[in-house]
Amino acid sequence: MNARDLDAYCDAHQPRFVDELVEFCRIPSISADPAHAGDVRRSAERLAQAARDAGFATAELIETPGHPAVYAERMVDPGLPTALIYGHHDIQPVDPLEEWTSPPFEPRIVGGELRCRGAADDKGQVWMHLKAVQAHLSTRGELPLNLKLVVEGEEEIGSAHFEQLIEAEATRLRADLCVVSDTAMHGRGQPSICVGLRGVVALEVEVTGPALDLHSGEFGGAVLNPLEALSRILASLRDPGSGRVTVPGFYDDVAELTGEERAQVAAAPFDEAAFREVAGDVPATFGENGYTTTERRTVRPTLEINGVWGGYQGPGSKTIIPARAGAKITCRLVPRQQPEVIASRVRAAIEAAVSAAVRVMVTVGDGSRPVLTPMHHPGVMAASRAMKEVFGADAYRTRAGGSIHPVEMFDRLLGLPSVLVGFGLPDDRIHAPNEKFDIGQFHAGIQVLTRLWDELAVSLPKRAHAES
């Protein structure tokens, strides 16, 4: 498909696109901080107006018990395919502020990078979608398919009310495919499409012994220390030799990779030394025997201890046996593993490892299922063609080690497959001080998305979508 007219429009209007994004990023829409609730609403209102300006026929705020989402649509013809764009307009807190080299809400372009909070995650990537729609309508008069857009305001706080929103708006959100730009490419000049996300389930463990802190001289050796008991429990959950989780049944439901899937994982370039440096200059990698580092962090399940507490933490010494100790655990899940099943098995393993001299309480937190879009899905193939045309290279099919709860919600509640076409770079410092988004990636992302709408129009099945 010839996209020279679209490219010409994008090239001519690139400075304006960037200026608009800069103004959008000035809004400190930090969803985790109640003091910024008004800013999150202002961000939603600005985004709804921008969607109307881009050419969406309707755009409105959807209220939730928390922060508002934005919904927009342009229904061209009920016989055409329909794509749903998902993103989020809320952002992470900026702490520690002293580590920023420039104020996080005074966007600056330095060395071809837009530096500010939210630039890559996810305001810049949402803005690309609006500009791609605008390019189509300005050059060709109409879109080649139906488009819907939902941009939530609570992704950075776990999408607390998004499942409720999906259930309430199921008819309006119905589509053939969800397109998400909230991820990064494999690397600069290395386009990639994420086809899988791991699920997650969280647990919290509390071990209690005496009713109060005890003098370690008076009671040491006769009362089991809850910190020691907790340490033994946690150590029992993984075999250090094989790197495997020892929880009985933990791997029972794991879907093993096919040869083609494993080849896809291996195809993406990987530099072990560079990875160790990015991982905080660790001296060596560690994990389950028989799998590569990339496989361990994307397509294999994990059990991680996220935090441990108990006893005296102040300066100097305090000779006590603490009354209690605790830990937070998360498990990353792969296809066929279910959060509730894994949580039950981990809880059972913890309880089985407890000494009779202490008590343990395990609390199960939130969870989400893993999701996987077939690598030959028409949407994946369409995105691959669009990316290759812009970047001049075949797109890798990758899986992400993390989780995006709304993608799992769309899959579970609406049966809606997702294609993740993100244009961030691995060094964009999302969630960290000095977040940035490469302006070249922003421009290329808009070009890819203009082509994606054309590709999806001919790749997805044409059928009517009854709207109420």
KOLZA-429755 format. One line per field, with one value per residue (C-alpha): residue number from 0; x, y, z. Coordinates in nm, 2 decimals, padded with zeros to 4 digits. Each point is the difference from the previous one (the first is absolute). Layout:
KOLZA-429755
drenvo: [NUM, ...]
xx: [X, ...]
yy: [Y, ...]
zz: [Z, ...]
end
This chain:
KOLZA-429755
drenvo: [0, 1, 2, 3, 4, 5, 6, 7, 8, 9, 10, 11, 12, 13, 14, 15, 16, 17, 18, 19, 20, 21, 22, 23, 24, 25, 26, 27, 28, 29, 30, 31, 32, 33, 34, 35, 36, 37, 38, 39, 40, 41, 42, 43, 44, 45, 46, 47, 48, 49, 50, 51, 52, 53, 54, 55, 56, 57, 58, 59, 60, 61, 62, 63, 64, 65, 66, 67, 68, 69, 70, 71, 72, 73, 74, 75, 76, 77, 78, 79, 80, 81, 82, 83, 84, 85, 86, 87, 88, 89, 90, 91, 92, 93, 94, 95, 96, 97, 98, 99, 100, 101, 102, 103, 104, 105, 106, 107, 108, 109, 110, 111, 112, 113, 114, 115, 116, 117, 118, 119, 120, 121, 122, 123, 124, 125, 126, 127, 128, 129, 130, 131, 132, 133, 134, 135, 136, 137, 138, 139, 140, 141, 142, 143, 144, 145, 146, 147, 148, 149, 150, 151, 152, 153, 154, 155, 156, 157, 158, 159, 160, 161, 162, 163, 164, 165, 166, 167, 168, 169, 170, 171, 172, 173, 174, 175, 176, 177, 178, 179, 180, 181, 182, 183, 184, 185, 186, 187, 188, 189, 190, 191, 192, 193, 194, 195, 196, 197, 198, 199, 200, 201, 202, 203, 204, 205, 206, 207, 208, 209, 210, 211, 212, 213, 214, 215, 216, 217, 218, 219, 220, 221, 222, 223, 224, 225, 226, 227, 228, 229, 230, 231, 232, 233, 234, 235, 236, 237, 238, 239, 240, 241, 242, 243, 244, 245, 246, 247, 248, 249, 250, 251, 252, 253, 254, 255, 256, 257, 258, 259, 260, 261, 262, 263, 264, 265, 266, 267, 268, 269, 270, 271, 272, 273, 274, 275, 276, 277, 278, 279, 280, 281, 282, 283, 284, 285, 286, 287, 288, 289, 290, 291, 292, 293, 294, 295, 296, 297, 298, 299, 300, 301, 302, 303, 304, 305, 306, 307, 308, 309, 310, 311, 312, 313, 314, 315, 316, 317, 318, 319, 320, 321, 322, 323, 324, 325, 326, 327, 328, 329, 330, 331, 332, 333, 334, 335, 336, 337, 338, 339, 340, 341, 342, 343, 344, 345, 346, 347, 348, 349, 350, 351, 352, 353, 354, 355, 356, 357, 358, 359, 360, 361, 362, 363, 364, 365, 366, 367, 368, 369, 370, 371, 372, 373, 374, 375, 376, 377, 378, 379, 380, 381, 382, 383, 384, 385, 386, 387, 388, 389, 390, 391, 392, 393, 394, 395, 396, 397, 398, 399, 400, 401, 402, 403, 404, 405, 406, 407, 408, 409, 410, 411, 412, 413, 414, 415, 416, 417, 418, 419, 420, 421, 422, 423, 424, 425, 426, 427, 428, 429, 430, 431, 432, 433, 434, 435, 436, 437, 438, 439, 440, 441, 442, 443, 444, 445, 446, 447, 448, 449, 450, 451, 452, 453, 454, 455, 456, 457, 458, 459, 460, 461, 462, 463, 464, 465, 466, 467]
xx: [00.00, 00.13, 00.03, 00.20, -00.29, -00.03, 00.38, 00.00, -00.27, 00.18, 00.33, -00.16, -00.18, 00.26, 00.09, -00.36, -00.05, 00.30, -00.12, -00.34, 00.16, 00.22, -00.31, -00.18, 00.30, 00.00, -00.31, 00.12, -00.27, 00.15, -00.28, 00.16, 00.00, -00.35, 00.14, 00.02, -00.36, -00.09, 00.30, -00.10, -00.35, 00.16, 00.21, -00.31, -00.18, 00.30, 00.02, -00.37, 00.03, 00.31, -00.19, -00.28, 00.26, 00.16, -00.33, -00.17, -00.37, -00.06, 00.22, -00.11, 00.11, -00.11, -00.03, 00.12, 00.01, 00.36, 00.15, -00.18, 00.08, -00.05, -00.21, -00.01, -00.11, -00.03, -00.23, 00.04, -00.21, -00.14, 00.13, 00.36, 00.23, 00.03, 00.31, 00.01, 00.29, 00.10, 00.24, 00.02, 00.03, 00.11, 00.36, 00.24, 00.11, 00.33, 00.19, 00.29, -00.03, 00.36, 00.12, -00.17, 00.23, -00.29, -00.35, -00.22, -00.29, 00.20, 00.06, 00.32, 00.14, 00.37, 00.20, -00.32, -00.17, -00.31, 00.08, -00.28, -00.22, -00.25, 00.19, 00.02, -00.23, -00.26, -00.09, 00.24, -00.12, -00.37, 00.07, 00.14, -00.34, -00.18, 00.24, -00.02, -00.38, 00.04, 00.24, -00.24, -00.30, 00.20, 00.14, -00.26, -00.32, -00.09, 00.14, 00.01, -00.15, -00.20, 00.21, -00.08, 00.22, 00.01, 00.26, -00.02, 00.12, 00.10, 00.25, 00.28, -00.20, -00.10, -00.30, -00.21, -00.33, 00.07, -00.16, -00.32, 00.02, 00.05, -00.30, -00.22, 00.11, 00.03, -00.22, 00.18, 00.34, -00.07, 00.25, 00.20, 00.34, 00.16, 00.31, 00.22, 00.30, 00.13, 00.32, 00.34, 00.17, 00.28, 00.25, 00.08, -00.05, -00.14, -00.38, -00.19, -00.35, -00.09, -00.23, 00.01, -00.02, 00.06, -00.26, 00.06, -00.13, 00.11, 00.01, 00.10, 00.14, 00.00, 00.18, -00.08, 00.16, -00.01, -00.26, 00.27, 00.37, 00.21, 00.35, 00.23, 00.21, -00.29, -00.19, 00.25, 00.05, -00.34, -00.25, 00.01, 00.08, -00.27, 00.26, 00.19, -00.31, -00.10, 00.35, -00.03, -00.34, 00.11, 00.32, -00.21, -00.19, 00.29, 00.27, 00.33, 00.16, -00.25, -00.16, -00.35, -00.28, -00.06, -00.37, -00.18, -00.20, 00.14, 00.10, -00.29, -00.20, 00.28, -00.04, 00.35, 00.12, -00.02, 00.31, -00.12, -00.08, 00.34, 00.16, -00.19, 00.13, 00.36, -00.02, -00.01, 00.36, 00.12, 00.32, 00.06, 00.26, -00.23, -00.29, 00.21, 00.09, -00.36, -00.09, 00.21, 00.34, -00.07, 00.31, -00.20, -00.35, -00.19, -00.30, -00.16, 00.24, -00.06, -00.13, 00.16, 00.00, -00.26, -00.22, 00.03, -00.12, -00.28, -00.14, 00.07, -00.19, 00.17, -00.03, 00.16, 00.03, -00.08, 00.05, 00.09, -00.05, 00.02, 00.21, 00.21, 00.10, 00.16, 00.36, 00.21, -00.12, -00.32, 00.03, -00.35, -00.20, -00.26, -00.37, -00.07, 00.16, -00.15, 00.06, -00.16, 00.02, -00.11, -00.01, 00.01, -00.22, 00.02, -00.28, -00.23, 00.10, -00.29, 00.06, -00.23, 00.15, 00.36, -00.09, -00.16, 00.30, 00.25, -00.21, 00.00, 00.38, 00.05, -00.23, 00.17, 00.33, -00.11, 00.15, -00.25, 00.18, -00.14, -00.33, -00.03, -00.27, 00.00, -00.20, -00.07, 00.00, -00.09, 00.07, -00.04, 00.03, 00.27, -00.11, 00.13, -00.09, 00.08, 00.31, -00.18, -00.32, -00.11, 00.06, 00.35, 00.08, -00.15, 00.21, 00.31, -00.05, -00.06, 00.31, 00.22, -00.10, 00.10, 00.30, 00.13, 00.04, -00.21, -00.17, 00.09, -00.28, 00.08, -00.16, 00.02, 00.08, -00.24, -00.37, -00.25, -00.32, -00.24, 00.13, -00.09, -00.34, -00.08, 00.09, -00.19, -00.31, -00.04, 00.20, 00.19, 00.35, 00.27, 00.29, 00.26, 00.19, 00.20, 00.27, 00.19, 00.36, 00.14, 00.19, -00.30, 00.02, -00.37, -00.11, 00.34, 00.15, 00.08, -00.26, 00.03, -00.14, 00.20, -00.15, 00.10, -00.18, -00.31, 00.01, 00.06, -00.28, -00.25, 00.11, -00.04, -00.35, -00.12, 00.10, -00.14, -00.35, 00.03, 00.14, -00.26, -00.28, 00.10, 00.11, -00.28, -00.33, -00.27, -00.32, -00.27, 00.02, -00.33, 00.03, -00.25]
yy: [00.00, 00.35, 00.22, 00.29, 00.24, -00.10, 00.03, 00.34, 00.12, -00.14, 00.16, 00.34, 00.00, -00.17, 00.32, 00.07, -00.36, 00.04, 00.33, -00.14, -00.30, 00.24, 00.18, -00.32, -00.12, 00.32, -00.14, -00.18, -00.28, -00.21, -00.24, -00.14, 00.35, 00.13, 00.35, -00.04, -00.13, 00.33, -00.04, -00.35, 00.14, 00.29, -00.25, -00.20, 00.31, 00.11, -00.34, -00.01, 00.33, -00.11, -00.31, 00.22, 00.22, -00.30, -00.10, -00.25, 00.06, -00.02, 00.02, 00.01, -00.07, -00.32, 00.05, -00.27, -00.01, 00.12, 00.19, 00.05, -00.18, 00.14, -00.18, 00.11, -00.16, 00.05, -00.26, 00.01, -00.30, -00.29, -00.23, 00.09, -00.14, 00.18, 00.05, 00.12, 00.22, -00.03, 00.22, 00.20, 00.37, -00.03, -00.01, -00.11, 00.22, 00.18, -00.09, 00.03, 00.36, 00.08, -00.25, 00.18, 00.21, 00.23, 00.05, -00.30, 00.21, 00.25, -00.21, 00.06, -00.13, -00.09, -00.19, -00.11, -00.12, 00.13, -00.01, 00.01, -00.23, -00.18, 00.06, -00.37, -00.15, 00.06, 00.35, 00.01, -00.33, 00.09, 00.32, -00.20, -00.17, 00.34, 00.14, -00.31, 00.04, 00.36, -00.07, -00.24, 00.23, 00.30, -00.17, -00.25, 00.12, -00.31, -00.30, -00.34, -00.17, 00.08, 00.12, 00.02, 00.14, -00.05, 00.17, -00.07, 00.22, -00.27, -00.24, 00.11, -00.10, -00.34, 00.09, -00.02, 00.08, -00.10, -00.35, 00.16, 00.25, -00.28, -00.19, 00.32, 00.10, -00.34, 00.08, 00.32, -00.16, -00.29, -00.03, -00.25, 00.09, 00.21, 00.21, 00.10, 00.23, -00.02, -00.20, 00.04, -00.13, -00.25, 00.26, 00.30, -00.12, -00.33, 00.02, -00.26, -00.10, -00.13, -00.31, -00.11, 00.13, -00.19, -00.01, 00.08, -00.09, 00.16, -00.14, 00.13, -00.22, 00.09, -00.22, 00.07, -00.15, 00.17, 00.26, 00.27, 00.05, -00.21, 00.06, -00.22, -00.08, -00.11, -00.19, -00.07, -00.38, -00.08, 00.20, -00.03, 00.33, 00.09, 00.15, -00.33, -00.20, 00.24, -00.03, -00.38, 00.01, 00.23, -00.20, -00.31, 00.14, -00.02, -00.26, 00.21, -00.27, -00.04, 00.35, -00.17, 00.09, -00.29, 00.07, -00.33, 00.03, 00.34, -00.11, -00.25, 00.23, 00.17, 00.00, -00.10, 00.20, -00.14, -00.01, 00.29, 00.21, -00.07, 00.10, 00.32, 00.08, -00.08, 00.21, 00.33, 00.12, -00.03, 00.13, -00.17, 00.25, 00.30, -00.17, -00.04, 00.36, 00.11, -00.23, 00.20, -00.14, -00.34, -00.23, -00.29, -00.10, -00.26, -00.22, -00.32, -00.25, -00.09, 00.34, 00.31, 00.33, 00.13, -00.30, 00.02, 00.36, -00.02, -00.34, -00.20, 00.04, 00.15, 00.04, 00.32, 00.13, 00.37, 00.12, -00.13, 00.17, -00.07, 00.09, 00.30, 00.22, 00.30, 00.10, -00.21, -00.33, -00.10, -00.35, -00.13, -00.29, 00.18, -00.09, -00.02, 00.00, 00.03, -00.02, 00.09, -00.25, 00.02, -00.28, 00.07, -00.24, -00.14, -00.14, -00.25, 00.09, 00.15, 00.26, -00.16, -00.35, 00.12, 00.21, -00.31, -00.21, 00.26, 00.05, -00.38, -00.02, 00.29, -00.16, -00.33, 00.16, 00.16, -00.11, -00.08, 00.26, 00.29, 00.09, 00.11, 00.20, 00.01, 00.27, -00.02, 00.33, 00.10, -00.22, -00.01, -00.27, -00.03, 00.09, -00.12, 00.11, -00.26, 00.12, -00.05, 00.18, 00.24, 00.30, -00.11, -00.05, 00.34, 00.17, -00.18, 00.13, 00.35, 00.00, -00.15, 00.27, 00.28, -00.15, -00.21, -00.31, -00.30, 00.04, -00.24, -00.18, 00.04, -00.07, 00.23, -00.11, 00.25, 00.03, 00.25, -00.07, 00.16, -00.22, -00.30, 00.15, 00.05, -00.36, -00.14, 00.22, 00.07, -00.28, 00.28, -00.08, 00.28, 00.10, 00.20, 00.23, 00.23, 00.24, 00.08, -00.10, -00.22, 00.30, 00.23, -00.01, -00.04, 00.01, 00.15, 00.35, 00.16, -00.19, 00.08, -00.09, 00.01, 00.25, -00.22, -00.29, 00.22, 00.10, -00.36, -00.12, 00.23, -00.12, -00.37, 00.07, 00.17, -00.31, -00.23, 00.13, -00.08, -00.34, -00.10, 00.12, -00.28, -00.26, -00.01, -00.16, 00.23, -00.03, 00.21, 00.12, 00.08, 00.31, 00.10]
zz: [00.00, -00.09, 00.30, -00.15, 00.06, 00.36, 00.05, -00.16, 00.23, 00.31, -00.11, -00.06, 00.33, 00.22, 00.19, 00.09, 00.11, 00.24, 00.13, 00.08, 00.18, 00.20, 00.12, 00.08, 00.21, 00.21, 00.18, 00.31, -00.02, 00.29, 00.08, 00.32, 00.17, 00.11, -00.02, -00.38, -00.05, -00.17, -00.23, -00.10, -00.09, -00.19, -00.19, -00.10, -00.11, -00.21, -00.16, -00.08, -00.17, -00.19, -00.12, -00.14, -00.16, -00.16, -00.16, 00.23, -00.04, 00.37, 00.31, 00.36, 00.35, 00.17, 00.37, 00.24, 00.38, -00.04, -00.29, -00.33, -00.33, -00.35, -00.26, -00.37, -00.32, -00.38, -00.15, -00.37, -00.11, 00.20, -00.26, 00.04, 00.27, 00.33, 00.20, 00.36, 00.11, 00.37, 00.20, 00.32, 00.08, 00.36, 00.09, 00.28, 00.29, -00.06, 00.32, 00.06, -00.14, 00.07, -00.25, -00.29, -00.22, -00.09, 00.15, -00.09, -00.11, -00.20, -00.31, -00.18, -00.33, 00.04, -00.26, -00.18, 00.32, 00.17, 00.37, 00.25, 00.20, -00.22, -00.32, -00.09, 00.26, -00.14, -00.11, -00.30, -00.13, 00.04, -00.19, -00.29, -00.05, -00.01, -00.25, -00.22, -00.01, -00.08, -00.28, -00.17, 00.02, -00.11, -00.31, -00.10, 00.16, 00.18, 00.19, -00.17, 00.31, 00.32, 00.29, 00.37, 00.27, 00.37, 00.21, 00.38, 00.28, 00.25, -00.17, 00.22, 00.31, -00.12, -00.22, 00.32, -00.17, -00.36, 00.02, 00.13, -00.29, -00.26, 00.14, -00.01, -00.35, -00.16, -00.29, -00.09, 00.04, -00.23, -00.28, -00.20, 00.14, 00.27, -00.09, 00.29, -00.01, 00.36, -00.05, -00.15, -00.31, 00.05, -00.08, -00.23, -00.36, 00.13, -00.04, 00.20, 00.08, 00.34, -00.03, 00.36, 00.35, 00.32, 00.26, 00.37, 00.34, 00.33, 00.35, 00.34, 00.28, 00.37, 00.26, 00.36, 00.31, 00.34, 00.08, 00.04, -00.08, 00.24, 00.15, -00.20, 00.30, 00.21, -00.27, -00.28, -00.06, 00.16, -00.22, -00.38, -00.17, -00.25, -00.23, 00.00, -00.06, -00.29, -00.15, 00.00, -00.16, -00.28, -00.06, -00.04, -00.30, -00.25, -00.06, -00.04, -00.20, -00.28, 00.04, 00.00, 00.22, 00.24, 00.07, -00.08, -00.32, -00.09, -00.35, -00.06, -00.23, -00.18, -00.38, -00.14, -00.29, -00.35, -00.21, -00.20, 00.31, 00.15, -00.33, 00.01, 00.35, -00.11, -00.32, 00.19, 00.06, 00.36, 00.16, 00.34, 00.11, -00.09, 00.18, 00.32, -00.02, -00.04, 00.29, 00.23, -00.09, 00.15, -00.02, -00.17, -00.10, 00.19, -00.07, -00.10, -00.15, -00.36, -00.11, -00.14, 00.18, -00.24, 00.05, 00.38, 00.01, -00.26, -00.05, 00.32, 00.33, 00.30, 00.37, 00.14, 00.35, -00.03, 00.36, 00.35, 00.33, 00.37, 00.31, 00.07, -00.30, 00.18, 00.06, 00.23, 00.16, 00.18, 00.14, -00.06, -00.13, -00.21, 00.05, -00.37, -00.35, -00.34, -00.37, -00.33, -00.29, -00.36, -00.26, -00.37, -00.20, -00.35, -00.22, 00.17, 00.35, 00.20, 00.27, 00.25, -00.05, 00.04, 00.30, 00.16, -00.07, 00.13, 00.32, 00.06, -00.05, 00.25, 00.26, -00.04, 00.07, 00.33, 00.33, 00.28, 00.21, -00.20, -00.18, -00.36, -00.19, -00.39, -00.17, -00.37, -00.19, -00.35, -00.31, -00.37, -00.26, -00.26, -00.36, -00.33, -00.35, -00.27, -00.19, -00.33, 00.10, -00.28, 00.23, 00.08, -00.37, -00.09, 00.27, -00.13, -00.35, 00.12, 00.22, -00.27, -00.25, 00.24, 00.17, -00.30, 00.21, 00.10, 00.34, 00.27, 00.18, 00.36, 00.34, 00.29, 00.35, 00.16, 00.01, -00.14, 00.19, -00.26, -00.28, 00.22, 00.08, -00.37, -00.07, 00.29, 00.00, -00.37, -00.17, -00.17, -00.12, 00.03, -00.21, 00.19, -00.24, 00.23, -00.12, 00.32, 00.04, 00.28, 00.15, 00.02, 00.38, 00.05, 00.37, 00.08, 00.01, -00.34, -00.21, -00.37, -00.34, -00.31, -00.25, -00.29, 00.16, 00.05, -00.37, -00.12, 00.23, -00.17, -00.34, 00.10, 00.14, -00.31, -00.19, 00.26, -00.05, -00.37, 00.06, 00.26, -00.24, -00.24, 00.26, 00.25, -00.08, -00.12, 00.20, 00.15, 00.36, 00.14, 00.22, 00.26]
end
